[in-house]
Amino acid sequence: MAVLDFNTTSTRSGNPGPVLCLRPPEEAIGIVALQSSIPSAPPVTAPFWPDHELTVVVVDFETNSPTSPPGRSERQTYTLLVPCTTLRTLLGRAEAETLELMWQQWAPGGTFLFHLPTTAP
C-alpha cells in the first residue's frame, strides 16, 4: 500500500510520490484497499457527523489455505483495518526518502486484522 503526499512531488516524475510503502504479508493475493471519505465539514445543525480523526482504511486480501487438500486451492479471506492515526504515526517516521516497511514492521502494532471464515457453498 502506497501512501502519497500530494503536497510534494517526486523528483523523477513530477507527480506526487509515495512517502510510505507498506508491504502486505508475503502470501497475500487479491488485495483491495478502500478508504472512507468525508467530503466536507457538516452544517452546524447536523446532529451527527464522522470525526476525521477516526477515519479508517480497509484492506481486504486473501491467502491460499495451507490446509487445502492436494489438487485443490482454497483461499482464506482477511480484512485489515488501518486507522489513519497509524498512518500519521508512520508518516512521522518518513523523512526525505520513501519509507518502505515490511508487514511485521508496521501492521501488528497499529492495525486490526480479521480472519473471515470461509463458508461452504
PDB file as gemmi writes it, atoms N, CA and C in Angstrom:
CRYST1    1.000    1.000    1.000  90.00  90.00  90.00 P 1                      
ATOM      1  N   MET A   1       0.858  -1.151   0.000  1.00  0.00           N  
ATOM      2  CA  MET A   1       0.000   0.000   0.000  1.00  0.00           C  
ATOM      3  C   MET A   1       0.910   1.222   0.000  1.00  0.00           C  
ATOM      4  N   ALA A   2       0.699   2.116  -0.945  1.00  0.00           N  
ATOM      5  CA  ALA A   2       1.493   3.338  -1.014  1.00  0.00           C  
ATOM      6  C   ALA A   2       0.690   4.493  -0.433  1.00  0.00           C  
ATOM      7  N   VAL A   3       1.334   5.285   0.380  1.00  0.00           N  
ATOM      8  CA  VAL A   3       0.736   6.496   0.924  1.00  0.00           C  
ATOM      9  C   VAL A   3       1.411   7.656   0.214  1.00  0.00           C  
ATOM     10  N   LEU A   4       0.615   8.474  -0.482  1.00  0.00           N  
ATOM     11  CA  LEU A   4       1.155   9.577  -1.265  1.00  0.00           C  
ATOM     12  C   LEU A   4       1.040  10.884  -0.512  1.00  0.00           C  
ATOM     13  N   ASP A   5       1.987  11.772  -0.784  1.00  0.00           N  
ATOM     14  CA  ASP A   5       1.941  13.124  -0.241  1.00  0.00           C  
ATOM     15  C   ASP A   5       1.682  14.058  -1.416  1.00  0.00           C  
ATOM     16  N   PHE A   6       0.481  14.623  -1.499  1.00  0.00           N  
ATOM     17  CA  PHE A   6       0.134  15.485  -2.615  1.00  0.00           C  
ATOM     18  C   PHE A   6       0.695  16.901  -2.458  1.00  0.00           C  
ATOM     19  N   ASN A   7       1.373  17.167  -1.351  1.00  0.00           N  
ATOM     20  CA  ASN A   7       1.996  18.469  -1.162  1.00  0.00           C  
ATOM     21  C   ASN A   7       3.412  18.514  -1.712  1.00  0.00           C  
ATOM     22  N   THR A   8       3.974  17.367  -2.053  1.00  0.00           N  
ATOM     23  CA  THR A   8       5.321  17.308  -2.626  1.00  0.00           C  
ATOM     24  C   THR A   8       5.248  16.509  -3.916  1.00  0.00           C  
ATOM     25  N   THR A   9       6.282  16.606  -4.724  1.00  0.00           N  
ATOM     26  CA  THR A   9       6.313  15.837  -5.965  1.00  0.00           C  
ATOM     27  C   THR A   9       7.574  15.006  -6.020  1.00  0.00           C  
ATOM     28  N   SER A  10       7.484  13.914  -6.749  1.00  0.00           N  
ATOM     29  CA  SER A  10       8.632  13.051  -6.960  1.00  0.00           C  
ATOM     30  C   SER A  10       9.598  13.769  -7.890  1.00  0.00           C  
ATOM     31  N   THR A  11      10.873  13.710  -7.588  1.00  0.00           N  
ATOM     32  CA  THR A  11      11.856  14.368  -8.441  1.00  0.00           C  
ATOM     33  C   THR A  11      11.978  13.653  -9.781  1.00  0.00           C  
ATOM     34  N   ARG A  12      11.606  12.393  -9.843  1.00  0.00           N  
ATOM     35  CA  ARG A  12      11.723  11.649 -11.093  1.00  0.00           C  
ATOM     36  C   ARG A  12      10.576  11.951 -12.046  1.00  0.00           C  
ATOM     37  N   SER A  13       9.340  11.971 -11.574  1.00  0.00           N  
ATOM     38  CA  SER A  13       8.204  12.087 -12.480  1.00  0.00           C  
ATOM     39  C   SER A  13       7.476  13.422 -12.392  1.00  0.00           C  
ATOM     40  N   GLY A  14       7.706  14.197 -11.369  1.00  0.00           N  
ATOM     41  CA  GLY A  14       6.957  15.427 -11.189  1.00  0.00           C  
ATOM     42  C   GLY A  14       5.574  15.195 -10.604  1.00  0.00           C  
ATOM     43  N   ASN A  15       5.215  13.957 -10.324  1.00  0.00           N  
ATOM     44  CA  ASN A  15       3.917  13.596  -9.739  1.00  0.00           C  
ATOM     45  C   ASN A  15       4.072  13.389  -8.241  1.00  0.00           C  
ATOM     46  N   PRO A  16       2.937  13.390  -7.528  1.00  0.00           N  
ATOM     47  CA  PRO A  16       3.038  13.079  -6.089  1.00  0.00           C  
ATOM     48  C   PRO A  16       3.743  11.739  -5.910  1.00  0.00           C  
ATOM     49  N   GLY A  17       4.709  11.729  -5.050  1.00  0.00           N  
ATOM     50  CA  GLY A  17       5.468  10.497  -4.841  1.00  0.00           C  
ATOM     51  C   GLY A  17       5.076   9.818  -3.557  1.00  0.00           C  
ATOM     52  N   PRO A  18       5.278   8.496  -3.492  1.00  0.00           N  
ATOM     53  CA  PRO A  18       4.953   7.800  -2.251  1.00  0.00           C  
ATOM     54  C   PRO A  18       5.884   8.233  -1.129  1.00  0.00           C  
ATOM     55  N   VAL A  19       5.307   8.424   0.029  1.00  0.00           N  
ATOM     56  CA  VAL A  19       6.075   8.740   1.219  1.00  0.00           C  
ATOM     57  C   VAL A  19       6.269   7.458   2.026  1.00  0.00           C  
ATOM     58  N   LEU A  20       5.227   6.627   2.015  1.00  0.00           N  
ATOM     59  CA  LEU A  20       5.276   5.338   2.696  1.00  0.00           C  
ATOM     60  C   LEU A  20       4.936   4.242   1.697  1.00  0.00           C  
ATOM     61  N   CYS A  21       5.647   3.156   1.794  1.00  0.00           N  
ATOM     62  CA  CYS A  21       5.302   1.966   1.019  1.00  0.00           C  
ATOM     63  C   CYS A  21       5.150   0.841   2.044  1.00  0.00           C  
ATOM     64  N   LEU A  22       3.897   0.454   2.304  1.00  0.00           N  
ATOM     65  CA  LEU A  22       3.596  -0.531   3.338  1.00  0.00           C  
ATOM     66  C   LEU A  22       3.312  -1.869   2.680  1.00  0.00           C  
ATOM     67  N   ARG A  23       4.188  -2.817   2.897  1.00  0.00           N  
ATOM     68  CA  ARG A  23       4.082  -4.124   2.259  1.00  0.00           C  
ATOM     69  C   ARG A  23       3.052  -4.998   2.962  1.00  0.00           C  
ATOM     70  N   PRO A  24       2.266  -5.758   2.178  1.00  0.00           N  
ATOM     71  CA  PRO A  24       1.310  -6.709   2.762  1.00  0.00           C  
ATOM     72  C   PRO A  24       2.044  -7.972   3.166  1.00  0.00           C  
ATOM     73  N   PRO A  25       1.362  -8.914   3.800  1.00  0.00           N  
ATOM     74  CA  PRO A  25       2.007 -10.198   4.087  1.00  0.00           C  
ATOM     75  C   PRO A  25       2.447 -10.836   2.764  1.00  0.00           C  
ATOM     76  N   GLU A  26       3.550 -11.560   2.778  1.00  0.00           N  
ATOM     77  CA  GLU A  26       4.081 -12.166   1.558  1.00  0.00           C  
ATOM     78  C   GLU A  26       3.073 -13.052   0.851  1.00  0.00           C  
ATOM     79  N   GLU A  27       2.218 -13.724   1.603  1.00  0.00           N  
ATOM     80  CA  GLU A  27       1.283 -14.668   0.994  1.00  0.00           C  
ATOM     81  C   GLU A  27      -0.024 -14.025   0.535  1.00  0.00           C  
ATOM     82  N   ALA A  28      -0.165 -12.709   0.689  1.00  0.00           N  
ATOM     83  CA  ALA A  28      -1.409 -12.020   0.324  1.00  0.00           C  
ATOM     84  C   ALA A  28      -1.586 -11.961  -1.189  1.00  0.00           C  
ATOM     85  N   ILE A  29      -2.827 -12.216  -1.629  1.00  0.00           N  
ATOM     86  CA  ILE A  29      -3.189 -12.104  -3.040  1.00  0.00           C  
ATOM     87  C   ILE A  29      -4.533 -11.383  -3.135  1.00  0.00           C  
ATOM     88  N   GLY A  30      -4.812 -10.788  -4.279  1.00  0.00           N  
ATOM     89  CA  GLY A  30      -6.110 -10.134  -4.474  1.00  0.00           C  
ATOM     90  C   GLY A  30      -6.355  -9.008  -3.496  1.00  0.00           C  
ATOM     91  N   ILE A  31      -5.428  -8.081  -3.363  1.00  0.00           N  
ATOM     92  CA  ILE A  31      -5.529  -7.006  -2.368  1.00  0.00           C  
ATOM     93  C   ILE A  31      -6.410  -5.877  -2.889  1.00  0.00           C  
ATOM     94  N   VAL A  32      -7.357  -5.446  -2.061  1.00  0.00           N  
ATOM     95  CA  VAL A  32      -8.240  -4.323  -2.381  1.00  0.00           C  
ATOM     96  C   VAL A  32      -8.253  -3.395  -1.171  1.00  0.00           C  
ATOM     97  N   ALA A  33      -7.954  -2.117  -1.399  1.00  0.00           N  
ATOM     98  CA  ALA A  33      -7.972  -1.137  -0.307  1.00  0.00           C  
ATOM     99  C   ALA A  33      -9.066  -0.110  -0.552  1.00  0.00           C  
ATOM    100  N   LEU A  34      -9.791   0.225   0.493  1.00  0.00           N  
ATOM    101  CA  LEU A  34     -10.862   1.215   0.437  1.00  0.00           C  
ATOM    102  C   LEU A  34     -10.681   2.187   1.587  1.00  0.00           C  
ATOM    103  N   GLN A  35     -10.996   3.444   1.337  1.00  0.00           N  
ATOM    104  CA  GLN A  35     -10.943   4.421   2.411  1.00  0.00           C  
ATOM    105  C   GLN A  35     -12.255   5.165   2.458  1.00  0.00           C  
ATOM    106  N   SER A  36     -12.778   5.306   3.659  1.00  0.00           N  
ATOM    107  CA  SER A  36     -13.974   6.131   3.795  1.00  0.00           C  
ATOM    108  C   SER A  36     -13.556   7.574   3.576  1.00  0.00           C  
ATOM    109  N   SER A  37     -14.437   8.362   3.039  1.00  0.00           N  
ATOM    110  CA  SER A  37     -14.086   9.764   2.833  1.00  0.00           C  
ATOM    111  C   SER A  37     -15.185  10.644   3.405  1.00  0.00           C  
ATOM    112  N   ILE A  38     -14.769  11.749   3.922  1.00  0.00           N  
ATOM    113  CA  ILE A  38     -15.693  12.730   4.475  1.00  0.00           C  
ATOM    114  C   ILE A  38     -15.538  13.961   3.598  1.00  0.00           C  
ATOM    115  N   PRO A  39     -16.544  14.267   2.759  1.00  0.00           N  
ATOM    116  CA  PRO A  39     -16.375  15.295   1.733  1.00  0.00           C  
ATOM    117  C   PRO A  39     -16.103  16.706   2.263  1.00  0.00           C  
ATOM    118  N   SER A  40     -16.801  17.111   3.282  1.00  0.00           N  
ATOM    119  CA  SER A  40     -16.600  18.460   3.828  1.00  0.00           C  
ATOM    120  C   SER A  40     -17.207  18.513   5.217  1.00  0.00           C  
ATOM    121  N   ALA A  41     -16.957  19.619   5.868  1.00  0.00           N  
ATOM    122  CA  ALA A  41     -17.500  19.786   7.219  1.00  0.00           C  
ATOM    123  C   ALA A  41     -19.025  19.841   7.161  1.00  0.00           C  
ATOM    124  N   PRO A  42     -19.688  19.337   8.188  1.00  0.00           N  
ATOM    125  CA  PRO A  42     -21.150  19.331   8.197  1.00  0.00           C  
ATOM    126  C   PRO A  42     -21.704  20.719   8.518  1.00  0.00           C  
ATOM    127  N   PRO A  43     -22.985  20.915   8.222  1.00  0.00           N  
ATOM    128  CA  PRO A  43     -23.592  22.172   8.669  1.00  0.00           C  
ATOM    129  C   PRO A  43     -23.677  22.169  10.195  1.00  0.00           C  
ATOM    130  N   VAL A  44     -23.748  23.318  10.753  1.00  0.00           N  
ATOM    131  CA  VAL A  44     -23.785  23.464  12.211  1.00  0.00           C  
ATOM    132  C   VAL A  44     -24.973  22.715  12.810  1.00  0.00           C  
ATOM    133  N   THR A  45     -26.043  22.571  12.065  1.00  0.00           N  
ATOM    134  CA  THR A  45     -27.245  21.932  12.583  1.00  0.00           C  
ATOM    135  C   THR A  45     -27.215  20.399  12.490  1.00  0.00           C  
ATOM    136  N   ALA A  46     -26.167  19.817  11.924  1.00  0.00           N  
ATOM    137  CA  ALA A  46     -26.098  18.354  11.783  1.00  0.00           C  
ATOM    138  C   ALA A  46     -25.998  17.711  13.165  1.00  0.00           C  
ATOM    139  N   PRO A  47     -26.890  16.745  13.477  1.00  0.00           N  
ATOM    140  CA  PRO A  47     -26.847  16.131  14.805  1.00  0.00           C  
ATOM    141  C   PRO A  47     -25.660  15.182  14.980  1.00  0.00           C  
ATOM    142  N   PHE A  48     -25.235  14.521  13.900  1.00  0.00           N  
ATOM    143  CA  PHE A  48     -24.114  13.590  13.974  1.00  0.00           C  
ATOM    144  C   PHE A  48     -23.241  13.778  12.748  1.00  0.00           C  
ATOM    145  N   TRP A  49     -21.946  13.574  12.912  1.00  0.00           N  
ATOM    146  CA  TRP A  49     -21.027  13.653  11.783  1.00  0.00           C  
ATOM    147  C   TRP A  49     -19.759  12.905  12.135  1.00  0.00           C  
ATOM    148  N   PRO A  50     -19.221  12.126  11.190  1.00  0.00           N  
ATOM    149  CA  PRO A  50     -17.990  11.375  11.476  1.00  0.00           C  
ATOM    150  C   PRO A  50     -16.814  12.305  11.791  1.00  0.00           C  
ATOM    151  N   ASP A  51     -15.956  11.837  12.640  1.00  0.00           N  
ATOM    152  CA  ASP A  51     -14.764  12.578  13.029  1.00  0.00           C  
ATOM    153  C   ASP A  51     -13.624  12.211  12.079  1.00  0.00           C  
ATOM    154  N   HIS A  52     -13.002  13.213  11.450  1.00  0.00           N  
ATOM    155  CA  HIS A  52     -11.870  12.963  10.539  1.00  0.00           C  
ATOM    156  C   HIS A  52     -10.766  12.148  11.213  1.00  0.00           C  
ATOM    157  N   GLU A  53     -10.593  12.359  12.485  1.00  0.00           N  
ATOM    158  CA  GLU A  53      -9.524  11.657  13.214  1.00  0.00           C  
ATOM    159  C   GLU A  53      -9.783  10.162  13.332  1.00  0.00           C  
ATOM    160  N   LEU A  54     -11.021   9.742  13.105  1.00  0.00           N  
ATOM    161  CA  LEU A  54     -11.367   8.331  13.245  1.00  0.00           C  
ATOM    162  C   LEU A  54     -11.474   7.602  11.902  1.00  0.00           C  
ATOM    163  N   THR A  55     -11.002   8.220  10.834  1.00  0.00           N  
ATOM    164  CA  THR A  55     -11.052   7.602   9.515  1.00  0.00           C  
ATOM    165  C   THR A  55     -10.211   6.328   9.499  1.00  0.00           C  
ATOM    166  N   VAL A  56     -10.716   5.329   8.781  1.00  0.00           N  
ATOM    167  CA  VAL A  56     -10.052   4.022   8.716  1.00  0.00           C  
ATOM    168  C   VAL A  56      -9.902   3.618   7.254  1.00  0.00           C  
ATOM    169  N   VAL A  57      -8.749   3.041   6.922  1.00  0.00           N  
ATOM    170  CA  VAL A  57      -8.542   2.431   5.612  1.00  0.00           C  
ATOM    171  C   VAL A  57      -8.810   0.939   5.792  1.00  0.00           C  
ATOM    172  N   VAL A  58      -9.621   0.371   4.901  1.00  0.00           N  
ATOM    173  CA  VAL A  58      -9.974  -1.046   4.963  1.00  0.00           C  
ATOM    174  C   VAL A  58      -9.254  -1.761   3.825  1.00  0.00           C  
ATOM    175  N   VAL A  59      -8.517  -2.805   4.153  1.00  0.00           N  
ATOM    176  CA  VAL A  59      -7.775  -3.574   3.152  1.00  0.00           C  
ATOM    177  C   VAL A  59      -8.261  -5.016   3.226  1.00  0.00           C  
ATOM    178  N   ASP A  60      -8.806  -5.503   2.114  1.00  0.00           N  
ATOM    179  CA  ASP A  60      -9.228  -6.900   2.022  1.00  0.00           C  
ATOM    180  C   ASP A  60      -8.185  -7.661   1.226  1.00  0.00           C  
ATOM    181  N   PHE A  61      -7.856  -8.873   1.665  1.00  0.00           N  
ATOM    182  CA  PHE A  61      -6.948  -9.720   0.894  1.00  0.00           C  
ATOM    183  C   PHE A  61      -7.217 -11.175   1.210  1.00  0.00           C  
ATOM    184  N   GLU A  62      -6.674 -12.031   0.379  1.00  0.00           N  
ATOM    185  CA  GLU A  62      -6.808 -13.468   0.560  1.00  0.00           C  
ATOM    186  C   GLU A  62      -5.430 -14.109   0.591  1.00  0.00           C  
ATOM    187  N   THR A  63      -5.382 -15.302   1.149  1.00  0.00           N  
ATOM    188  CA  THR A  63      -4.179 -16.131   1.084  1.00  0.00           C  
ATOM    189  C   THR A  63      -4.621 -17.534   0.683  1.00  0.00           C  
ATOM    190  N   ASN A  64      -3.716 -18.275   0.110  1.00  0.00           N  
ATOM    191  CA  ASN A  64      -4.009 -19.678  -0.157  1.00  0.00           C  
ATOM    192  C   ASN A  64      -3.959 -20.423   1.168  1.00  0.00           C  
ATOM    193  N   SER A  65      -4.927 -21.267   1.396  1.00  0.00           N  
ATOM    194  CA  SER A  65      -5.004 -22.001   2.655  1.00  0.00           C  
ATOM    195  C   SER A  65      -3.906 -23.059   2.713  1.00  0.00           C  
ATOM    196  N   PRO A  66      -3.136 -23.080   3.807  1.00  0.00           N  
ATOM    197  CA  PRO A  66      -2.098 -24.104   3.941  1.00  0.00           C  
ATOM    198  C   PRO A  66      -2.689 -25.494   4.182  1.00  0.00           C  
ATOM    199  N   THR A  67      -3.974 -25.559   4.497  1.00  0.00           N  
ATOM    200  CA  THR A  67      -4.596 -26.863   4.778  1.00  0.00           C  
ATOM    201  C   THR A  67      -5.458 -27.360   3.619  1.00  0.00           C  
ATOM    202  N   SER A  68      -5.281 -26.760   2.435  1.00  0.00           N  
ATOM    203  CA  SER A  68      -6.059 -27.207   1.271  1.00  0.00           C  
ATOM    204  C   SER A  68      -5.702 -28.652   0.924  1.00  0.00           C  
ATOM    205  N   PRO A  69      -6.714 -29.454   0.556  1.00  0.00           N  
ATOM    206  CA  PRO A  69      -6.415 -30.819   0.116  1.00  0.00           C  
ATOM    207  C   PRO A  69      -5.570 -30.789  -1.156  1.00  0.00           C  
ATOM    208  N   PRO A  70      -4.757 -31.810  -1.396  1.00  0.00           N  
ATOM    209  CA  PRO A  70      -3.933 -31.843  -2.605  1.00  0.00           C  
ATOM    210  C   PRO A  70      -4.797 -31.656  -3.850  1.00  0.00           C  
ATOM    211  N   GLY A  71      -4.326 -30.826  -4.768  1.00  0.00           N  
ATOM    212  CA  GLY A  71      -5.044 -30.587  -6.015  1.00  0.00           C  
ATOM    213  C   GLY A  71      -6.151 -29.557  -5.923  1.00  0.00           C  
ATOM    214  N   ARG A  72      -6.429 -29.045  -4.719  1.00  0.00           N  
ATOM    215  CA  ARG A  72      -7.467 -28.030  -4.539  1.00  0.00           C  
ATOM    216  C   ARG A  72      -6.883 -26.790  -3.877  1.00  0.00           C  
ATOM    217  N   SER A  73      -7.200 -25.662  -4.432  1.00  0.00           N  
ATOM    218  CA  SER A  73      -6.709 -24.419  -3.853  1.00  0.00           C  
ATOM    219  C   SER A  73      -7.861 -23.722  -3.142  1.00  0.00           C  
ATOM    220  N   GLU A  74      -7.795 -23.667  -1.842  1.00  0.00           N  
ATOM    221  CA  GLU A  74      -8.798 -22.950  -1.058  1.00  0.00           C  
ATOM    222  C   GLU A  74      -8.164 -21.676  -0.538  1.00  0.00           C  
ATOM    223  N   ARG A  75      -8.976 -20.658  -0.446  1.00  0.00           N  
ATOM    224  CA  ARG A  75      -8.467 -19.365  -0.001  1.00  0.00           C  
ATOM    225  C   ARG A  75      -9.035 -18.994   1.355  1.00  0.00           C  
ATOM    226  N   GLN A  76      -8.236 -18.257   2.098  1.00  0.00           N  
ATOM    227  CA  GLN A  76      -8.681 -17.683   3.358  1.00  0.00           C  
ATOM    228  C   GLN A  76      -8.786 -16.180   3.145  1.00  0.00           C  
ATOM    229  N   THR A  77      -9.851 -15.584   3.668  1.00  0.00           N  
ATOM    230  CA  THR A  77     -10.110 -14.165   3.461  1.00  0.00           C  
ATOM    231  C   THR A  77      -9.837 -13.392   4.746  1.00  0.00           C  
ATOM    232  N   TYR A  78      -9.206 -12.218   4.583  1.00  0.00           N  
ATOM    233  CA  TYR A  78      -8.868 -11.368   5.719  1.00  0.00           C  
ATOM    234  C   TYR A  78      -9.299  -9.937   5.429  1.00  0.00           C  
ATOM    235  N   THR A  79      -9.624  -9.208   6.475  1.00  0.00           N  
ATOM    236  CA  THR A  79      -9.877  -7.773   6.389  1.00  0.00           C  
ATOM    237  C   THR A  79      -8.972  -7.101   7.416  1.00  0.00           C  
ATOM    238  N   LEU A  80      -8.252  -6.103   6.944  1.00  0.00           N  
ATOM    239  CA  LEU A  80      -7.334  -5.347   7.784  1.00  0.00           C  
ATOM    240  C   LEU A  80      -7.870  -3.929   7.929  1.00  0.00           C  
ATOM    241  N   LEU A  81      -8.033  -3.467   9.157  1.00  0.00           N  
ATOM    242  CA  LEU A  81      -8.448  -2.086   9.429  1.00  0.00           C  
ATOM    243  C   LEU A  81      -7.221  -1.290   9.846  1.00  0.00           C  
ATOM    244  N   VAL A  82      -6.946  -0.231   9.089  1.00  0.00           N  
ATOM    245  CA  VAL A  82      -5.773   0.603   9.362  1.00  0.00           C  
ATOM    246  C   VAL A  82      -6.267   1.997   9.759  1.00  0.00           C  
ATOM    247  N   PRO A  83      -6.221   2.328  11.053  1.00  0.00           N  
ATOM    248  CA  PRO A  83      -6.630   3.670  11.475  1.00  0.00           C  
ATOM    249  C   PRO A  83      -5.677   4.717  10.892  1.00  0.00           C  
ATOM    250  N   CYS A  84      -6.223   5.855  10.518  1.00  0.00           N  
ATOM    251  CA  CYS A  84      -5.374   6.913   9.982  1.00  0.00           C  
ATOM    252  C   CYS A  84      -4.366   7.407  11.015  1.00  0.00           C  
ATOM    253  N   THR A  85      -4.655   7.198  12.285  1.00  0.00           N  
ATOM    254  CA  THR A  85      -3.664   7.563  13.309  1.00  0.00           C  
ATOM    255  C   THR A  85      -2.402   6.723  13.133  1.00  0.00           C  
ATOM    256  N   THR A  86      -2.548   5.461  12.726  1.00  0.00           N  
ATOM    257  CA  THR A  86      -1.378   4.617  12.454  1.00  0.00           C  
ATOM    258  C   THR A  86      -0.598   5.181  11.273  1.00  0.00           C  
ATOM    259  N   LEU A  87      -1.300   5.580  10.212  1.00  0.00           N  
ATOM    260  CA  LEU A  87      -0.621   6.152   9.042  1.00  0.00           C  
ATOM    261  C   LEU A  87       0.093   7.451   9.410  1.00  0.00           C  
ATOM    262  N   ARG A  88      -0.550   8.287  10.242  1.00  0.00           N  
ATOM    263  CA  ARG A  88       0.102   9.532  10.655  1.00  0.00           C  
ATOM    264  C   ARG A  88       1.366   9.256  11.471  1.00  0.00           C  
ATOM    265  N   THR A  89       1.310   8.252  12.332  1.00  0.00           N  
ATOM    266  CA  THR A  89       2.494   7.886  13.117  1.00  0.00           C  
ATOM    267  C   THR A  89       3.626   7.445  12.201  1.00  0.00           C  
ATOM    268  N   LEU A  90       3.299   6.605  11.207  1.00  0.00           N  
ATOM    269  CA  LEU A  90       4.317   6.139  10.265  1.00  0.00           C  
ATOM    270  C   LEU A  90       4.840   7.277   9.397  1.00  0.00           C  
ATOM    271  N   LEU A  91       3.962   8.212   9.017  1.00  0.00           N  
ATOM    272  CA  LEU A  91       4.406   9.370   8.236  1.00  0.00           C  
ATOM    273  C   LEU A  91       5.415  10.204   9.023  1.00  0.00           C  
ATOM    274  N   GLY A  92       5.236  10.238  10.337  1.00  0.00           N  
ATOM    275  CA  GLY A  92       6.182  10.962  11.183  1.00  0.00           C  
ATOM    276  C   GLY A  92       7.571  10.354  11.146  1.00  0.00           C  
ATOM    277  N   ARG A  93       7.668   9.068  10.829  1.00  0.00           N  
ATOM    278  CA  ARG A  93       8.971   8.389  10.727  1.00  0.00           C  
ATOM    279  C   ARG A  93       9.614   8.589   9.359  1.00  0.00           C  
ATOM    280  N   ALA A  94       8.786   8.932   8.345  1.00  0.00           N  
ATOM    281  CA  ALA A  94       9.307   9.110   6.990  1.00  0.00           C  
ATOM    282  C   ALA A  94      10.086  10.416   6.916  1.00  0.00           C  
ATOM    283  N   GLU A  95      11.177  10.371   6.206  1.00  0.00           N  
ATOM    284  CA  GLU A  95      11.985  11.578   6.039  1.00  0.00           C  
ATOM    285  C   GLU A  95      11.998  11.947   4.567  1.00  0.00           C  
ATOM    286  N   ALA A  96      13.110  12.416   4.058  1.00  0.00           N  
ATOM    287  CA  ALA A  96      13.181  12.873   2.670  1.00  0.00           C  
ATOM    288  C   ALA A  96      12.923  11.749   1.670  1.00  0.00           C  
ATOM    289  N   GLU A  97      13.313  10.561   2.001  1.00  0.00           N  
ATOM    290  CA  GLU A  97      13.141   9.420   1.100  1.00  0.00           C  
ATOM    291  C   GLU A  97      11.880   8.644   1.470  1.00  0.00           C  
ATOM    292  N   THR A  98      11.430   7.831   0.543  1.00  0.00           N  
ATOM    293  CA  THR A  98      10.278   6.965   0.796  1.00  0.00           C  
ATOM    294  C   THR A  98      10.647   5.946   1.861  1.00  0.00           C  
ATOM    295  N   LEU A  99       9.778   5.781   2.831  1.00  0.00           N  
ATOM    296  CA  LEU A  99       9.972   4.788   3.883  1.00  0.00           C  
ATOM    297  C   LEU A  99       9.242   3.515   3.471  1.00  0.00           C  
ATOM    298  N   GLU A 100       9.984   2.432   3.295  1.00  0.00           N  
ATOM    299  CA  GLU A 100       9.389   1.151   2.921  1.00  0.00           C  
ATOM    300  C   GLU A 100       9.454   0.221   4.123  1.00  0.00           C  
ATOM    301  N   LEU A 101       8.277  -0.291   4.503  1.00  0.00           N  
ATOM    302  CA  LEU A 101       8.198  -1.146   5.681  1.00  0.00           C  
ATOM    303  C   LEU A 101       7.577  -2.484   5.325  1.00  0.00           C  
ATOM    304  N   MET A 102       8.175  -3.543   5.811  1.00  0.00           N  
ATOM    305  CA  MET A 102       7.630  -4.875   5.635  1.00  0.00           C  
ATOM    306  C   MET A 102       6.468  -5.049   6.610  1.00  0.00           C  
ATOM    307  N   TRP A 103       5.614  -6.010   6.330  1.00  0.00           N  
ATOM    308  CA  TRP A 103       4.404  -6.287   7.105  1.00  0.00           C  
ATOM    309  C   TRP A 103       4.662  -6.275   8.613  1.00  0.00           C  
ATOM    310  N   GLN A 104       5.644  -7.021   9.066  1.00  0.00           N  
ATOM    311  CA  GLN A 104       5.910  -7.150  10.508  1.00  0.00           C  
ATOM    312  C   GLN A 104       6.375  -5.840  11.145  1.00  0.00           C  
ATOM    313  N   GLN A 105       6.831  -4.887  10.333  1.00  0.00           N  
ATOM    314  CA  GLN A 105       7.308  -3.617  10.865  1.00  0.00           C  
ATOM    315  C   GLN A 105       6.196  -2.592  11.070  1.00  0.00           C  
ATOM    316  N   TRP A 106       5.060  -2.776  10.398  1.00  0.00           N  
ATOM    317  CA  TRP A 106       4.034  -1.745  10.515  1.00  0.00           C  
ATOM    318  C   TRP A 106       2.663  -2.254  10.944  1.00  0.00           C  
ATOM    319  N   ALA A 107       2.279  -3.452  10.582  1.00  0.00           N  
ATOM    320  CA  ALA A 107       0.894  -3.889  10.802  1.00  0.00           C  
ATOM    321  C   ALA A 107       0.568  -4.387  12.208  1.00  0.00           C  
ATOM    322  N   PRO A 108       1.377  -5.242  12.813  1.00  0.00           N  
ATOM    323  CA  PRO A 108       0.943  -5.845  14.080  1.00  0.00           C  
ATOM    324  C   PRO A 108       0.632  -4.858  15.206  1.00  0.00           C  
ATOM    325  N   GLY A 109       1.336  -3.744  15.282  1.00  0.00           N  
ATOM    326  CA  GLY A 109       1.137  -2.844  16.408  1.00  0.00           C  
ATOM    327  C   GLY A 109       0.103  -1.760  16.219  1.00  0.00           C  
ATOM    328  N   GLY A 110      -0.391  -1.555  14.986  1.00  0.00           N  
ATOM    329  CA  GLY A 110      -1.287  -0.430  14.792  1.00  0.00           C  
ATOM    330  C   GLY A 110      -2.491  -0.706  13.915  1.00  0.00           C  
ATOM    331  N   THR A 111      -2.816  -1.975  13.718  1.00  0.00           N  
ATOM    332  CA  THR A 111      -3.949  -2.318  12.866  1.00  0.00           C  
ATOM    333  C   THR A 111      -4.777  -3.408  13.527  1.00  0.00           C  
ATOM    334  N   PHE A 112      -5.931  -3.683  12.928  1.00  0.00           N  
ATOM    335  CA  PHE A 112      -6.796  -4.772  13.394  1.00  0.00           C  
ATOM    336  C   PHE A 112      -6.973  -5.734  12.222  1.00  0.00           C  
ATOM    337  N   LEU A 113      -6.606  -6.993  12.413  1.00  0.00           N  
ATOM    338  CA  LEU A 113      -6.708  -7.994  11.357  1.00  0.00           C  
ATOM    339  C   LEU A 113      -7.807  -8.984  11.718  1.00  0.00           C  
ATOM    340  N   PHE A 114      -8.755  -9.145  10.790  1.00  0.00           N  
ATOM    341  CA  PHE A 114      -9.855 -10.079  10.992  1.00  0.00           C  
ATOM    342  C   PHE A 114      -9.751 -11.199   9.981  1.00  0.00           C  
ATOM    343  N   HIS A 115      -9.831 -12.439  10.451  1.00  0.00           N  
ATOM    344  CA  HIS A 115      -9.897 -13.592   9.554  1.00  0.00           C  
ATOM    345  C   HIS A 115     -11.373 -13.897   9.361  1.00  0.00           C  
ATOM    346  N   LEU A 116     -11.824 -13.860   8.108  1.00  0.00           N  
ATOM    347  CA  LEU A 116     -13.221 -14.114   7.823  1.00  0.00           C  
ATOM    348  C   LEU A 116     -13.377 -15.572   7.438  1.00  0.00           C  
ATOM    349  N   PRO A 117     -14.131 -16.335   8.198  1.00  0.00           N  
ATOM    350  CA  PRO A 117     -14.247 -17.764   7.901  1.00  0.00           C  
ATOM    351  C   PRO A 117     -14.890 -17.997   6.537  1.00  0.00           C  
ATOM    352  N   THR A 118     -14.396 -19.007   5.860  1.00  0.00           N  
ATOM    353  CA  THR A 118     -14.945 -19.389   4.569  1.00  0.00           C  
ATOM    354  C   THR A 118     -16.141 -20.274   4.798  1.00  0.00           C  
ATOM    355  N   THR A 119     -17.205 -19.996   4.070  1.00  0.00           N  
ATOM    356  CA  THR A 119     -18.396 -20.828   4.201  1.00  0.00           C  
ATOM    357  C   THR A 119     -18.468 -21.786   3.022  1.00  0.00           C  
ATOM    358  N   ALA A 120     -18.922 -22.961   3.261  1.00  0.00           N  
ATOM    359  CA  ALA A 120     -19.053 -23.955   2.192  1.00  0.00           C  
ATOM    360  C   ALA A 120     -20.219 -23.561   1.296  1.00  0.00           C  
ATOM    361  N   PRO A 121     -20.092 -23.801  -0.042  1.00  0.00           N  
ATOM    362  CA  PRO A 121     -21.194 -23.440  -0.943  1.00  0.00           C  
ATOM    363  C   PRO A 121     -22.411 -24.290  -0.732  1.00  0.00           C  
TER     364      PRO A 121                                                      
END                                                                             
